[in-house]
Amino acid sequence: MNPVAEENNLIVDRQGRSFRNLRISLTAACNYACTYCVPDGKRLQAAAYELGAQEMIQAVRLLIATAGIDKVRITGGEPLLSPKFGELLKGIMGLGLQDVSLTTNGQLLPRHANDIIESKMKRINVSLDTLNRDAFRDIARSGDLNTVLHGIELMQAGGLKVKINMVPMRGVNDDQIIPLLEYSLERGIELRFIELMNMGHLQASPVHGQQFYSMDEILACISERYGFTRTDAPFDSTAVRYEIPGHGTFGIIANESEPFCKNCTRLRLSSNGDLYGCLSNARSQSIRELLPLSDEEAVPQLQTILLSALGDKQSDNFSGEVTVMKFIGG
């Protein structure tokens, strides 16, 4: 179904989807080499010709004006690895957005804690797949677990709402579902389980099928310890949310078991200025050449690009892509 441009310049497709949520990949570089993200322990490096901080801020400003973006999540690679982080954070926080958040592996959180807290950002997501130190090194192939846990403590002490993202994998860390859930519940943190995504090197490998741990299996595991009920979630939420009475909540991003494509409002901006409308579509379009232009010149061209990007979205089901998600603002 073809998207249309409404009179107020917002872009909406026939399923009622528009772009409201922007993921910015600040850099493609990462200090981890997680097994579900990259093969053979290969570290992701910075992309050639990455946008500067001011160029990214200008891109976000244009997307706010053209698409009505009201939420921005700063991601990577690992965003805290980028020397642009401080300048970008300050600029994005000054754009009057409804919500600005950060996704990080947490390894550099202690180093950037003061800047994040002083920016008045309200929430942060930390990727953490195990509380077992040996398994942590096996999965991330780098880093130190205690440093990440200390970073989480600093964020909570600074008043930020913290969520933890865990990718359960059969035979790898599925024994950590309950320990991580209890760690999170004890601290008022919402743990979100993310089904292993059929992307990048996993799409061409039997490993995805071997390690995939479904929403039903996650719920069955939790039900052995806790009772829970499903709760409402926002229209464009990626997570199915559950409440454990008297304890707290958890969520499951069930991209295979219960796809959220029909409600997706996400747009992704890569570190080198490419826009992606869908994780299941490798097609992208550069907006780098629009950034020096006046709004009168840039907005009509950007609107055309956004119409095309919205048309790339899946109608119902996530089908995966060979693209590495960390390159495009996971």
C-alpha positions, 0 to 999 in steps of 0.5 A: 500500500502506497503512503500518502502525504497529508495536508499538514505534511505528515506522511501516513500509509494506508495502515495508519502508520507514520514515522514518529520514532527515530533511531539514530546510529551515532556510530557503527563502531562497537566495543563488543562483538556479541555473538548474535550481532557479528560473526567470528568476534569481528568488531564493528568499525566506524563507517566511512564518512560518518556525519558530524554531530551538527549534521546529525542534529540538523538531520533530526531537526529536518525530520521533526519538521517533515515527518513529525518525529517526536521521539528519538533514541540514540543508538549505535554500534555503541553510541558512548564510544563516539567522540560526538556523543556529548555534542549530539546529546546537548543538541538533541535535548535542545530540540524540544522533543517529547522523548529522548532516550539512549540504548547502550551496552553500558560499558562506558556509562560510568565515564559519561554518567554526569553528562547523561544525568545533567542532560535531563534525559529521562530513560535509558536502555542497557543491553545485558544478556547475563549476570554470569561473568564467564558467560558475559565474556563469551557472549559480548567477547569483551567488556566487564560485567561489574562496570556495566552493573555499576553504570546501571546503579549510577543511572538509577541514582541520577533519576533515570528510568532504566530498562534492560534488554536481554536476548535469550538464546537456547543453550547459551544464556536461557538459564539467566531468564529468572536471575536477570528478571529477579535482578530487575524486579528488585531494582524497579527495572523493566526487563525486556526479553528480545527474541533472537532476530533473523538478521545479519550473519544469522539469516544465512546460518542454522544457528538462528533456529538452534538458539531461537527462544520463543515468547511462549518458552520465555513465558513458560519459564517465568510461570514456573516462578511467578504469576503474571498478567498481560497489560496494555501497551501503546499503539506503536510499542514493540514490546508485549508487556506483563505485570507480576503483581506485587513485583513489577513488570517485564516485556517481550519483543516478540519479533517472530512470535507476535510481530509488531510490523503493522503498528511500527512507527520507527525510522532509522538514520545510519551514522553516514546519513542513510535513512531506513524505513524497515529492518526487513528491507536493506534499501536506504536513501541518503539525506546527507546532501539535503543537510546544507540546504535551506528548509525550503529546498530540503523539506520537499526532497525529504518528504519524497524520501520519507514516502519511499521509506514508509513504503518499504515497511512490512505489512504484517510480519518481520522477515529479517535481512542480511543487514547488521542492525547495529549499522542502522540504529538498533 
